[in-house]
Amino acid sequence: MTISIGLRKQLYHLESRTSSKISLAYKILNFYDAYFDLSRIEIWSEAPNEALGGQHRTQIECREKSRIKDVLMQALDIVRKDRDLLESMILMMRGVWTISGLKVPGYICVNNEESSVKTYGDIEVGAYSRGEVTDIIDLFWMDSTQTRHLVNDFLSQFSKFYDESHSVNYIVFGIGAPLVQPVTEWSASYHRRPTDFLYKVLSTMKKEPRIGVSSYLRLIYTRGIAAELYKIENFKKTLERIAYRNSVELDARSSLKLVGKYQDSYKNMINDLMIFLGPVFKRSLPEDQTITTRMADEINREINRQSSLD
Amino acid sequence: MRMSCRSFPSIYGPVDEIHDEDGLRTMLNLHDHDTCADYYGHYKNCTWAVIECKSRHLRNAITQLTETVRKLRTSGKPVNKVIVIADTFGREKGFVRRDHILYLKRGNNTKPLIIDGITVEGWQAEEIRRGTTLYDY
């Protein structure tokens, strides 16, 4: 149910990384200014909820847009003075999304806490379920004209984000916590390295019994396969064709941007891609059992060779 | 829109009072920026339950349940059960479900997830659809 943004670390100083993340979150807040009304900023350590083991450190009310930057600077000041808090910080900017006449509570969240970064990204943009809207993806894909601004323009603008300590590695629009969901739950994505996207596709394929390739991919270095696949010109053309057929806008230069016109377009594209790649892998890669049988045979052969030498 | 469960689940048997999200928001006088669970209802076995049943994001579901339980109790309303219904559990790091109880996992430590003194239950939407509830046992 979130937009997860992962940043490539260029500086290893936690304080400047945090400052950079908060600055990016502020830019996101400005981008969604017409749709998101901030009400308060909460600083948590470990988790954004006491039941989840989090500690509520402070809360700053903030309804005047002109004060937001100062309030965020104030939050950064609080955090940077406490090393433990800096490492475990979760900064929640809570407010209300208003899209297509619907009002849904939501947030922009900056994560420093390690497991939160792995699950939800460095920055997470989300909504709490309300009525028929179960997540922000429902809201953003409600009206195709608005989707162009909320998703396409967002990806165009923020994929270019770069400062002295960060650049954007990926941006994923997906249901739930998209980083830990199968790629079939996504609706749009940007990857600085296209092979990261393919790696996610292959990881999803491994777990998809319908495709039946787990025994071909389990023992193979999946990142390596993803990198080699993307070097094949005809594969790129096939990806473009599958994207087009499923109403997914594709922009593949050095990076890869994919935006589904409808909420399920991306999912349909991934399903088609998996159906295309399944037989390719079955015909071109050795199955687990072939590899293990051959290894066992070669071990026996080597033992026999060495014992004949003895 | 994706829904795990559209109606109040009969996990603990027949129900004689249900408040959906709109009803809850009115009852608790919530603002648009306040989060709220999907249901608050009373089973005939005298159990009051708060339920989040469209959960695709556990961390958010727990926040919605926590804030609803606190507001209900502040308003003097009883709460005996806190329930999350989701299609799957365990994808989000740090959560484990065992015997319909949700646990928090931090390193090697696992402890029940507790909201305001109530252990949070986790049910899969499929279990609800199949009618595999404690009531049926």
Interface residues (C-beta under 8 A of the other chain):
Chain A: M1 T2 D37 S39 A47 P48 N49 E50 A51 L52 G53 R94 G95 V96 K103 V104 P105 S115 K118 T119 Y120 G126 Y128 S129 R130 G131 E132 V133 T134 D135 D138 I175 G176 A177 V180 Q181
Chain B: M1 R2 M3 E21 D22 D32 H33 D34 T35 C36 D38 E52 K54 S55 R56 H57 R59 N60 A61 I62 T63 Q64 T66 R91 E92 K93 G94 L104 R106 L113 I114 I115 V120
